[in-house]
Amino acid sequence: MVSLCTPAWILGLPCLILAFHSNASADLRCQLDTPNLKGMTIPGDVLIGFLFALHLDKIYHKVSFTERPPKTTCTTFYLESFQALQATMFAIEEINNNPNILPNVTLGLQAYDSCNVLQQNVKAALQILTKKCINTAVPNYRCFTDSPLTAVLGPSISTHSMTIAHILGLGRFPQISQWSTSPLLSNRRRFPSFFRTVPSDAFQSHGLAQLVLYFGWSWVGLIAADDDYGQQGIHLISEDIVNAGACVAFSENILMNQPDRNAPHIVNVIKRSTAKVVVAFCNEADLILVLSEWSRQNVSKKILIASEAWSTSKLFSLQKYSSLLTGSIGLAFSSGTLPNFKEFLNKINPFMSVGRDWIKIFWESSFQCTFAHDLNFTSPLETSEGECTGSEKLEEIHNSYTDVSTLRSPYNFYTAVHVVAKALEDLLKCPEEKGPFADANCADKWNFQPWQLLYYMKKVRFKRSNGRELYFDENGDPPAAYDIVNWQLSPEGGTQQVKVGSYDTAAPPAEIFTINISAIVWSIEDHQVPRSVCSESCPPGFRKVAKSGQPVCCHDCVPCPSGEISNQTDLVDCLKCPWDYWPNAHQSRCLSKPIEYLSIEDPLGKTLTAISVISFLVPVALMTLFIQFKATPLVKANNYYISCLLLVSLSLCFLCPLIFIGYPHSENCLLRQIAFGMVFALCISCILAKTIIVIFAFIATMPDSNLRKWAHPKVSYMVITVSSFLQLVLCIVWLCIAPPFPEYNTQAKPGIIIVECNEGSPVAFWTMLGYLFLLASISFIVAFLARRLPDSFNEAQFITFSMLAFLSVWISYIPASLSAEGKYTVAMEIFAILASSWALITCMFFPKCFIILFRPDMNTKEFLMRNYIYKK
């Protein structure tokens, strides 16, 4: 009877439960009919599960479902996978023999060969999780108590890893893949317990796209396996290539469900295409049929770009592939070295108890012999040279198994084991009562839960033997680092991969993508960098225009449009000259544009500045005169304090043009219109107050008048305050919503830069000006109605003329400003400010000054009263 040490993750099937609690064998009707698995086990205190593809393919049988489907028959024994298995075992032996790592704890291994078949991987995963429950794997049960399962390594194919990750994720069992690179596996919500020792294809795809663009290849073909690895990778590459302005000549899928992988059609497309560069995003098992068809159709003068899945594959090192793959370039996982690994590889022999069946298959493949009376995974070798004795020497052969010069895949398998060991070591070293779990507890060192080990797995960080630090980000991905390799002829006539650069996302920005062009050997075009373009380059002065109905890389050459230049060949878009430059006649370079603004050094600027300064002195002189004669009846009768305030505002109006003259800096643009609006609002508010006081003063003298209280001087100050405050509110709103700012206008006059102030909001500007127009209009109407009131010196008449002149000037300014350009627009506004200010000061103060200076007889109380009584 088998004991259950751990409860089910979910409810088990009733018949299986019944089977467990009986001494009889399980009812066959309660078992799924699953294929037999071939595996090996190394005993230990804790186990590591291992899913890998020792064989790359299987025999495809036609299934009619009229009889029992045949069992899976594996083919194509892969020496590199066997070497990876040995690297895993080497890591376990190294850890078990090191007293400083996991003392008193030994690691065990339970490994299964999936033959690259998804069903085999699923079956193996369930077998690892449950061990054997009544001679079959029972989902939701763990039927072993002696050796807890730490983690599952593998599988290699991304699609298979996703399926296994869903199963392992239910119980939060850590999973580490050494080859699955699909970006989809970075989704932590879908795959909460998945890790990998290789970077995501999101980085590889960007690197391959940069590689293509680095050599200027703008016409590229794409082929990819129709699985998650190929489709996701080729999609990202295509996006990067297109976004950079290059084009995809064709994109074909290697169909996994077809025995020939759709190779004839793919090679026909490659042969007909003018693209000389083809990116192949697939693994070696799927590419080998395409290359065989490639060779059969004798396709030449093409360069393959390799993804990491096959860029260093020893499967293509044979001489028959040398003519096809020489010159290929691609990305490969960064390599490392394993001391004493060579000796470990040479220690195996067919008489070992652990993995004997697999060793025999390897032996037959390596020495071209067969073991008599042995049933192996593969069919008998057609090239067998005799019977294997087991005494053959591994030191005498040279193949991908014995080659340890550049360890990539085995190094990742070796690293994965050390990741598990490091996480387990941290778990075992947990200080009592200071643990990370509930109530500061640690995990049970001999019966820990998978999610507890997962906690430590996320925090693993150590330095690998190649000097790179390994850790996992929040998605379970390690830092991305690749070697750029070039396929070159080996001395034996086959091919070898030579490192010619690197792509390291953790390096400084200038060193992320580095490549040594002189170390690359090309197989076409006289060993020069191949050109892969749809159309030839366009000379300087021209740009590429896509042909109708064809990709943008298939183009015609047309001259650059006006205002743009092309100083290089083969530009997709012409370059606009900088804002302060203009193209020459040949549109090959940019010439400096002259800058225009109303400068103080300009004759017009000097003239307006002089007028403004001289004009400023006039109200200052008049105010001095008013102060000197403030006790006279005329000055008193015209409201001395408001007159002084009006003169101050007029002096500021004359100074306003100085802000408009000179280079329009940000401060000038913010200040000029606001200052203009506020001083003129104050000025017209004073005039409006004067007008209203004249009327109230006259009405207040009438018998039984109720407006006597409105003739008080405070009313005038209130009118000035309210009128100016409203303008202030408008200006503040303007500055808050859309403040003025300097800009460079290159559209008004081609070839000239006009530096001007953008008002920010034209509506706000015209609203401010309209408010001044409203105040002036009210003053004009009120003054016009009061022009015949009895007064010795009726100001209403002068106000009428001043407002009429003011309105005339600004009404004329509107069409003039709209028709002017550049500095003349500013000059028109300055002229309007000066003209309207002179109109106000002339009409309001010159008659009074004439009486004060030349007619003192009229500046008496008797004259004022007599004239008032006479008119009344």
VENRAMO-V243611 format. One record per pair of residues at least 12 apart in sequence whose ideal C-beta (glycine too) atoms are under 8 Angstrom apart, sorted by the first residue. I is the first residue (numbers start at 1). J is the second residue. Records with the same first field share a line. If there is no record, write none. Layout:
BEGIN
I=J, J
END
This chain:
BEGIN
1=20, 21, 23
2=20, 133, 134, 143
3=145
4=20, 141, 142, 143
5=142, 144, 145, 447
6=141, 142
8=140, 141
9=140, 170, 171
10=140, 170
11=140
12=138, 139, 140, 141
13=30
15=27, 29, 30
16=30, 133, 138, 141
19=134
20=133, 134, 141
25=134, 135
26=134, 135, 136
31=136
32=136
34=119, 123, 136, 137
35=71, 72, 119, 120, 123
36=71
37=112, 113, 120, 123, 124, 127
38=112, 113, 357, 358, 377
39=110, 111, 112, 113, 124, 127
40=109, 110, 111, 354, 355, 357, 358
41=108, 109, 110, 111, 354
42=89, 92, 108, 109, 110, 354
43=108, 147
44=92, 96, 106, 107, 108, 109, 147
45=105, 106, 107, 108, 147
46=105, 106, 107, 108, 147, 148, 149, 150, 424
47=107, 108, 109, 110, 128, 147, 148, 149, 150
48=92, 107, 108, 109, 110, 149, 150, 151, 152, 153, 417, 420
49=110, 111, 125, 128, 129, 149, 151, 152, 153
50=85, 88, 109, 110, 111, 112, 152, 153, 154
51=111, 112, 114, 121, 124, 125, 128, 152, 153, 154, 155, 160, 164
52=81, 84, 85, 111, 112, 113, 114, 153, 154, 155, 156
53=78, 81, 113, 114, 115, 116, 155, 156, 157
54=74, 77, 78, 81, 82, 85, 113, 115, 358, 361, 377
55=74, 75, 76, 77, 78, 81, 113, 115, 116, 377, 378
56=75, 76, 78, 81, 115, 116, 284, 285, 315
57=74, 75, 76, 115, 116, 285
58=72, 73, 74, 75, 115, 116, 117
59=73, 75
60=259
72=115, 117, 119, 120
73=377, 379
74=113, 115, 377, 378
75=115, 378, 379
76=285, 378
77=361, 362, 365, 377, 378
78=315
79=314, 362, 365, 366, 399, 400, 401
80=313, 314, 315, 400, 401, 409, 410
82=358, 362, 401
83=345, 400, 401, 409, 410
84=178, 409, 410, 413
85=111, 355, 358, 413
86=344, 345, 348, 410
87=338, 341, 407, 410, 411, 413, 414
88=109, 111, 153, 413, 414, 416, 417
89=109, 354
90=338, 341, 344, 414
91=413, 414, 417, 418, 421
92=107, 108, 109, 417
93=344
95=107, 417, 418, 421
101=421, 425
102=421, 424, 425, 428
105=424, 428
107=150, 417, 420, 421
108=147
110=127, 128
111=355
112=124, 127, 128
113=358, 377
114=155, 160
115=377
116=157, 285
118=157, 159, 160, 163
121=154, 155, 160, 163, 164
122=163, 164, 167
123=137
125=152, 164, 167, 168
126=139, 167
128=149, 152
129=142, 149, 167, 168, 171, 173
130=142, 143
131=143, 144
148=446, 447, 448
149=173, 450
150=174, 420, 423, 424, 453
151=173, 174, 175, 176, 420, 423, 453, 457
152=164, 168, 173, 174, 175, 176
153=175, 176, 177, 178, 413, 416, 417, 420
154=176, 177, 178, 179
155=177, 179, 180
156=177, 178, 179, 180, 283
157=179, 180, 227, 229, 283
158=180, 181, 182, 184, 185, 227, 228, 229, 232
159=182, 227, 228, 229
160=180
161=175, 177, 180, 182, 185, 194
162=182, 184, 185, 191, 228
165=185, 190, 191, 193, 194
166=190, 191
168=193, 194
169=190, 191, 192, 193, 194
171=450, 451
172=192, 193, 449, 450, 451, 454
173=193, 450, 454
174=193, 195, 420, 423, 450, 453, 454, 457
175=193, 194, 195
176=195, 196, 197, 416, 419, 420
177=194, 195, 196, 197, 198
178=196, 197, 198, 409, 412, 413, 415, 416
179=198, 309, 409, 412
180=196, 198, 229
181=196, 198, 199, 200, 201, 204, 229, 233, 308, 309
182=200, 201, 228, 229, 232, 233
183=200, 201, 202, 232, 236
184=228, 232
185=200, 476
186=200, 202, 475, 476, 477
187=475
188=474, 475, 476
191=476
193=450, 451, 454
194=476
195=419, 457, 472, 476
196=476, 477, 478
197=412, 415, 416, 419, 470, 478
198=308, 333, 412, 478
199=333, 477, 478, 479, 480, 481, 482, 505
200=475, 477, 480
201=229, 232, 233, 236
202=236
203=480, 482, 503, 505
204=233, 307, 308, 331, 480, 482
205=233, 234, 236, 237, 240
206=236, 240
207=331, 482, 503, 513
208=237, 279, 281, 305, 307, 330, 331
209=236, 237, 240, 241, 244
210=240, 503, 513
211=305, 329, 330, 331, 484, 503, 515
212=237, 241, 246, 277, 279, 305
213=240, 241, 244, 246
214=513, 515
215=529, 530
216=529, 531
217=246, 276, 277, 530, 531, 532, 533
218=245, 246, 247, 532, 533, 534, 553
219=246, 247, 249, 274, 275, 276, 277, 532, 533, 534, 553
220=241, 246, 247, 248, 249, 275, 277, 278, 279, 305, 532
221=248, 249, 250, 251, 252, 269, 270, 273, 275, 277, 278, 279
222=234, 237, 238, 248, 250, 251, 252, 278, 279, 281
223=251, 252, 253, 254, 266, 270, 278, 279, 280, 281, 282, 290
224=251, 252, 253, 254, 280, 281, 282
225=253, 254, 256, 281, 282, 283, 286
226=253, 254, 255, 256
227=256
229=281, 282, 283, 309
230=253, 254, 281, 282
231=253
233=281, 307
234=251, 279, 281
237=279, 281
238=251
245=552, 553, 572
246=553
247=534, 551, 552, 553, 554
248=551
249=273, 274, 275, 534, 551
250=269, 270, 273, 275
252=265, 266, 269
254=266, 282, 286, 287, 290
256=286
260=289, 293
261=286, 289, 290
263=289, 290, 292, 293
264=293
266=290, 293
267=290, 293, 294, 297, 299
268=297
270=294, 299, 302
271=297, 299
274=534
275=532, 534
276=301, 302, 303, 524, 530, 531, 532
277=302, 303, 305, 530, 532
278=302, 303, 304, 305
279=304, 305, 307
280=304, 305, 306, 307, 310
281=307, 309
282=307, 309, 310
283=309, 310
284=309, 310, 313, 315, 316
287=310
288=315, 316
291=316, 321, 324, 325
294=324
295=320, 321, 323, 324
300=524
301=524, 525
302=524
303=327, 328, 329, 522, 523, 524, 530, 532
304=324, 325, 328, 330
305=328, 329, 330
306=328, 329, 330, 331, 332, 485, 487
307=330, 331
308=330, 331, 332, 333, 482
311=330, 331, 332, 485, 497
312=332, 333, 406, 408, 409, 485, 497
314=399, 400, 403
315=400
316=495
317=400, 490, 494, 495, 496
318=494
319=492, 493, 494
321=494, 495
322=489, 493, 494, 495
323=523
325=487, 495
326=487, 488, 489, 495, 521, 523
327=486, 487, 521, 522, 523, 524
328=486, 487
329=484, 485, 486, 487, 500, 520
330=484, 485
331=482, 483, 484, 485, 503
332=408, 482, 483, 484, 485, 497
333=408, 409, 411, 412, 482, 483
334=408, 466, 468, 481, 482, 483, 502
335=406, 407, 408, 411, 466, 483
336=407, 408, 411, 414, 415, 464, 465, 466
337=404, 407, 411, 465, 466
338=404, 407, 410, 411, 414, 465
339=465
341=404, 407, 410
342=402, 404
345=394, 401, 402, 404
346=394, 395, 402
348=362, 394
349=390
350=363, 371, 388, 390
351=390
357=376, 377
360=374, 376, 388
361=376, 377, 378
362=401
363=388, 390, 392
364=376, 381, 384, 388
365=381
366=392, 394, 397, 399, 401
367=385, 388, 392, 397
368=381, 383, 384, 385
369=381, 384, 385, 386, 387, 388, 392
370=384, 386, 387, 388
371=387, 388
372=387
406=497, 499
411=466
415=464, 470
418=462
419=457, 460, 470
420=457
422=460, 462
423=453, 456, 457, 459, 460
424=453, 456
426=456, 459, 460
427=442, 443, 445, 448, 452, 453, 456
428=445
430=442, 443
436=455
437=452, 455
457=472
458=472, 476
460=472
468=481
479=505, 506
480=503, 504, 505, 506
481=502, 503, 504, 505, 506
482=502, 503, 504
483=499, 501, 502, 503
484=499, 500, 501, 502, 503, 515
485=497, 498, 499, 500
486=498, 500, 519, 520, 521
488=521
489=521
498=519, 521
500=515, 516, 517, 519, 520
501=513, 514, 515, 516
502=514
517=529
533=553
534=550, 551, 553, 554, 555
535=547, 553, 554, 555, 556
537=569, 570
538=555, 557, 566, 569, 570, 571
539=557, 569
540=566, 567, 568, 569, 588
541=559, 560, 565, 566, 586, 587, 588
542=557, 558, 559, 560, 566
543=557, 558, 559, 560, 566, 571, 572, 573, 574
544=556, 557, 570, 571, 572
545=557, 558
552=572
559=587
560=574, 583, 587
561=574
562=583
563=576, 577, 582, 583, 750
564=576, 577, 583, 587
565=577, 583, 584, 587, 588, 589, 590
566=587, 588
567=588, 589
574=587
577=590
578=590
579=593, 744, 746, 753
580=592, 593, 595, 744, 753
581=593
582=750, 751
593=746, 751, 752, 753
594=751, 752, 753
595=752, 753, 755
596=749, 752, 753, 754, 755, 822, 823
597=662, 663, 664, 754, 755, 756, 822, 823, 826
598=660, 661, 662, 823, 826, 827, 830
599=661, 662, 663, 823
600=661, 662
602=823
604=823, 827
605=661, 662, 823
608=657, 661, 827, 830, 831, 834
609=657, 658, 661
611=657, 834
612=654, 655, 656, 657, 658, 830, 834
613=658
615=654, 834, 837, 838
616=651, 654, 655
618=654, 841
619=647, 648, 650, 651, 654, 841, 845
620=647, 651
622=647, 841, 845, 849
623=644, 647, 648, 651
625=849, 852, 853
626=640, 643, 644, 647
627=644
629=852, 859
632=852, 859
633=859, 860, 861, 863, 864
634=793, 848, 851, 852, 858, 859, 864
635=848, 852
637=792, 793, 864
638=690, 793, 795, 848
639=690, 693, 713, 716
641=713
642=686, 689, 690, 693, 716, 720
643=845
645=682, 686, 720
646=683, 686, 687, 690, 844
647=845
649=679, 680, 682, 683, 686
650=683, 837, 840, 841
652=675, 679, 682
653=679, 680, 683, 833, 836, 837, 840
654=834, 837
656=672, 675, 676, 679, 833
657=830, 833, 834
659=671, 672, 675, 676
660=672, 826, 829, 830
661=826, 830
663=755
664=742, 755, 756, 757
665=742
666=741, 742
668=742, 757
669=740, 741, 742, 757, 758
670=735, 739, 740, 741
672=740, 757
673=740, 757, 759, 765, 768
674=731, 734, 735
676=829, 833
677=727, 730, 731, 768, 769, 771, 772
678=724, 727, 728, 731
680=772, 833, 836
681=723, 724, 726, 727, 728, 771, 772, 775
682=720, 724
683=837, 840
684=723, 772, 775, 776, 779, 806
685=719, 720, 723, 724, 775
686=720
687=779, 799, 802, 803, 840, 844
688=719, 720, 723, 775, 778, 779, 782
689=715, 716, 717, 719, 720
690=716, 795, 799
691=779, 782, 783, 786, 795, 796, 799
692=715, 716, 719, 782
693=711, 713, 715, 716
694=783, 786, 789, 791, 794, 795, 796
695=782, 785, 786, 789
696=710, 711, 715
697=711
698=786, 789, 790, 791
699=711
723=775
726=771
727=768, 771, 772
730=764, 767, 768, 771
731=768
733=764
734=760, 761, 764, 765, 767, 768
737=760, 761, 764
738=760, 761, 764
739=760
740=757, 758, 759, 760
741=757, 758, 760
742=755, 756, 757, 758
743=755, 756, 757, 758
745=822
748=821, 822
749=821, 822
752=822
754=821, 822, 823
756=822, 825, 826
769=810
772=810
773=807, 810
776=803, 806, 807, 810
777=803, 807
779=799, 803
780=799, 800, 803, 804, 807
782=796
783=795, 796, 797, 799, 800, 803
784=796, 800
787=800
790=868, 871, 872
791=868, 871
792=858, 863, 864, 865, 867, 868, 871
793=847, 848, 851, 864
795=844
798=843, 844, 847
799=843, 844
801=843
802=839, 840, 842, 843, 844
805=836, 839, 840, 842, 843
806=836, 839, 840
809=832, 835, 836, 839
810=832, 836
812=832
813=828, 829, 832
816=828, 832
817=829
END
